[in-house]
Amino acid sequence: MTETVTLLKADELGRIERVQRGGVQLIRRDIAAARWWARWFARRAAAREARALARLDGIDGVPRLLAWNGRVLERSYMAGEPMQVGKPLDPAYYRDALRLLARLHRRGIVHNDLAKEPNWLVRDDGSPGLVDFQIAWTRGRRGNLFRLLAREDLRHLLKHKRTYAPERLSARQRAILSAPAPHSRLWRATGKRLYKLIARRVFGYWDNEGQGRIRR
């Protein structure tokens, strides 16, 4: 079957492409193109994303897992714009985003990377979507650590709401924002600077762009 391929990103972790195949668009992550020293991490991250998407099958607002063979991951394409482009102002977007997070958490999945605006989509119908589950919690167990991480998912969504629709924050939501989890405070005080240095110098990533560089 003939394919039309558009390169979206190529870096040390491989290639991400938009593929047109038989009239259907999909997203393909090819970790065989990763640098040799990053291949183990790239494979683990792709496997984690595959597990998360498999568990979330049937939830609107999350891509469908189409294939994963240990080297190439294919997922369904969701039309829309990343949050930093779509800039959602409608309070309905945030109500629907809260419901979407609740569905994830009921399935035992925590996204763990929702501070990045590109991981939130404003879909063509104005509804929210979530992508990039490479560091998601996929163990399924819902103990104290799960609840702590799930609360951080929620807090990151509320931070975005504070950016685009601050007047729509409730008193309870403002209270959640004012009380980050202990591990989040520790991360900001210690590891975040190192993470940013590695992300920018090694992978060419910037916080809100999320695109990285195109490696030739």
Disulfide bonds with the S-S distance in Angstrom:
none
